[in-house]
Amino acid sequence: MAKTNPFEFMQQVRAEGSKVTWPTRKETMVTTGMVFIMVILAALYFLVVDQILRWGVGFILGFGG
């Protein structure tokens, strides 16, 4: 692999950075909102599954249920 000097490296980094398509503020806000919604849905799902398993184990072992 050929070595480049630091100046060439910085030029390459700048060229690659200019190719990046940055999201708009609206896209960032929508994506953030979707992430929060999915986190809440996942938390509710695991809460329900945990409660069902807790009830099932309690019922099988004879305490609770």
C-alpha positions in Angstrom: 0.0 0.0 0.0 1.4 3.3 -1.1 2.0 5.9 1.6 0.8 9.4 1.2 2.1 12.5 2.8 -0.1 14.3 5.4 -1.0 17.1 2.9 -2.3 14.6 0.3 -4.1 12.7 3.1 -6.0 15.9 4.2 -6.9 16.7 0.6 -8.4 13.2 0.3 -10.2 13.5 3.5 -11.7 16.8 2.5 -12.7 15.4 -0.9 -14.4 12.4 0.7 -16.2 14.7 3.2 -17.6 16.8 0.4 -19.2 13.7 -1.0 -21.3 13.1 2.1 -25.0 13.9 1.8 -26.0 15.4 5.1 -29.6 15.1 6.2 -31.7 18.2 6.5 -33.0 19.4 9.9 -36.5 18.1 9.1 -35.1 14.6 8.1 -33.1 14.5 11.4 -36.2 15.4 13.5 -38.4 12.9 11.7 -35.8 10.1 12.1 -35.3 11.0 15.8 -39.0 10.9 16.4 -39.2 7.5 14.7 -36.4 6.2 16.9 -38.2 7.4 20.1 -41.5 5.7 18.9 -39.7 2.4 18.2 -38.0 2.5 21.6 -41.3 3.1 23.4 -43.0 0.2 21.4 -40.1 -2.1 22.2 -40.2 -1.2 25.9 -44.0 -1.9 26.0 -43.5 -5.2 24.1 -40.9 -6.4 26.5 -42.9 -5.2 29.5 -45.9 -7.3 28.3 -43.8 -10.4 27.5 -42.0 -10.1 30.9 -45.4 -9.9 32.8 -46.8 -12.9 30.9 -43.6 -14.9 31.7 -43.8 -13.8 35.3 -47.4 -14.9 35.6 -46.7 -18.2 33.8 -43.7 -19.1 36.0 -45.7 -18.1 39.2 -48.6 -20.2 38.1 -46.4 -23.2 37.3 -44.5 -23.0 40.6 -47.7 -22.4 42.6 -47.0 -19.0 44.1 -49.0 -16.1 42.8 -51.1 -16.8 39.7 
